[in-house]
Amino acid sequence: MRWAAVPIDNAMTETVAEILDAYRRGALKPEDVVARSFARIRRHDDPAIFIALRSEADVVAEANALARDGDMTLPLYGIPIAVKDNIDVKGLPTTAACPAFGYRPGKDATAVAKLRQAGALILGKTNLDQFATGLVGVRTPYGIARNLFDDKLIAGGSSTGSALAVAAGFAPLALGTDTAGSGRVPAAFSNIVGLKPSRGMVSCAGVVPACRTLDCVSVFALTVDDAMAMLNVIAGADAADPYSHPRPVGAVGPMPDGVKLGVPLLGQRLFFGDTLSAKAYDKALARLTSLGAKIVEIDIEPFYEAARLLYDGPWVAERYLVAKALIASSPESLHPVTRQIILAGAHRSAADTFTAFYQLEELRRAADRTFRSLDALVLPSAPTIYTVEQVLADPIQLNSRLGTYTNFVNLLDLCGLAVPSSMHADGTPFGITLLAPAGGDAALAAIGRRYHVATNLPLGALTRGE
């Protein structure tokens, strides 16, 4: 069964840019957009998208106060935002999809505080794979959220609810996190934009760690411009996060002529038997060529080798550190698959760790050499998609396959931008991801914006004019 899009009132608007324009023209008020968000949440009726949803009355009261006393020039004035439930929001519990771990933070995460200062309105906390461990969206005690295009399929994870909230039109923006693809895979499965910034560009203070040395706060949006507007608000070094860096976002210009985009050699392209996705990727490369890009085949094996390190190397031990006390006192409180994965990090030796560090440094050098002759890589966001039933039957291997083109990104210190690409004949979406060395966020946005516009796809799961 496919999700039926909520009819859109033609007087309403969807993107951040459109909403802000309507506010400034006096055609809309923040309370109107908040009321629409809650009406859509009720109509959609999937309780597995949000773990904690604020009361409509409270958010409307904030919206009215903003309209009365706020500055309409704020970059996110009156924009509803959903927040992944491993990111602190004052007044709401943080659970990381593990009730036994839950706590009530005394203050907002740095990224959330910046959003509020920019005029945003927080709707609630969204569902995720427990402790942000997974790309599937089924490892949670709060229910399995439905894919918006086919409810038999997974919605992707770990930032499941945040991606769905944007695609379903509950909020034009959402915060997620991304350690191994959690901000890109669910974006692809929901036909939206997923932006994984350069590591350290956005503070992770107030974020429950997955792998603290790799974690990034990510952005979900309907358009690349909206995603970059949010990134500009939340970016910046933060004394509360020693892993943050003063990396400027940069201005987004036009897509350069003759931009060189690396793709895997034909024999290295992995789709696990999914011929629809293989053909969709070929069509994406043809479209990029038509836009003036030069496609360059590369040996992608060093990137795949780095991806294999993520769960075979010491970074699993970082996941173990977060849940160590809970596993010792109440192991049954963890999702069984999450517990199995995290426990694998309990017995890593220092020798194993340094061996992996040495190997990764060699692979980083290989990646650097690759990028000397390229502007970016362009890869499938995910090689295929699976049904919920398939993932429940084979939770480890199928999840691993979904990370084929994502698991190496943070290890190699790359930035990434996932954009919608096409719809399969069965009506499900396919997406591509652009990757570049850290600091290339604006350059990726220039390519991704041009490409997304050229697809002429609808926004998320919304159907305009119905």
Secondary structure, DSSP 4 states (H G I P E B T S, - for coil): -PPPPPPPPTT---SHHHHHHHHHHTS--HHHHHHHHHHHHHHH--TTSEEEE--HHHHHHHHHHHHHHS-TTSTTTT-EEEEETTB--TTS-B-TT-GGG-B--SS--HHHHHHHHTT-EEEEEE--SGGG--SSS---TT--PPPSS-TTB---SSSHHHHHHHHTTS-SEEEEEESSSTTTHHHHHTTSEEEEPPTTSB--TTB--SSTTT-EEEEEESSHHHHHHHHHHHBS--TT-TT----------PPPTT-EEEEE-GGG---TT-HHHHHHHHHHHHHHHHTT-EEEEE--HHHHHHHHHHHHSTHHHHHHHHHHHHHHH-GGGS-HHHHHHHHTTTT--HHHHHHHHHHHHHHHHHHHHHHTT-SEEEEES-S---BHHHHHHSHHHHHHHHTTTTTTTTTTTEEEEEEEEEE-TTS-EEEEEEEEETT-HHHHHHHHHHHHHHHTPPSTT--TT-
